[in-house]
Amino acid sequence: MSEEYLGGLASSAIAKKWGLSWKQGYAIYLTSRRIIVAPAKTENSLRWTPNTGSLFGSFGTKVTPFIDEAPPALDAITKGKDVLEIPAETVSSIELKKPGSWIGQGSVRFVLSQGRDVKMGLLGGTGTYNGELGSEVCDRLAALFRSRMPGIVKLL
């Protein structure tokens, strides 16, 4: 049986915990055989951040907010670094939590039948991560997983 692309998206709101910070810009794709979590191509801009790392502030980078639902070339994605492939039959539940409107991160958590889980952050809040974006990503992922993997999706 050949593998079929079922849907997914890439967004600056999807992030992976990286030390004390978040690494922004990931994609979550669903195929007939697996769930793929992979880094997405992001655009950064230089900006001034007051009181970050010094008394007067410092320059830092900000990821430009985006959502991309264009179907990817799966072969190219799976050959990249930091790619996680989860066999669909090993997923016992998918938990989605929307980010807070002022502070707080949401999440996408894939609970696997072997007892471990995979968790990605959905960044929210105002300004910094374009708060509406995290909620929109959560809604789109919930719709995708509910339509293709009914019965295992929980919206927290």
Secondary structure, DSSP 4 states (H G I P E B T S, - for coil): ----EEEEEEEEEEEEEETTEEEEEEEEEEESSEEEEEE----EEEEEETTSSSSS-EEEEEEPP-EE-PPP-HHHHHTSTT-EEEEGGGEEEEEEEPPPSSS--EEEEEEETTS-EEEEEE--SSSTT-HHHHHHHHHHHHHHHHHHSTTSEEE-
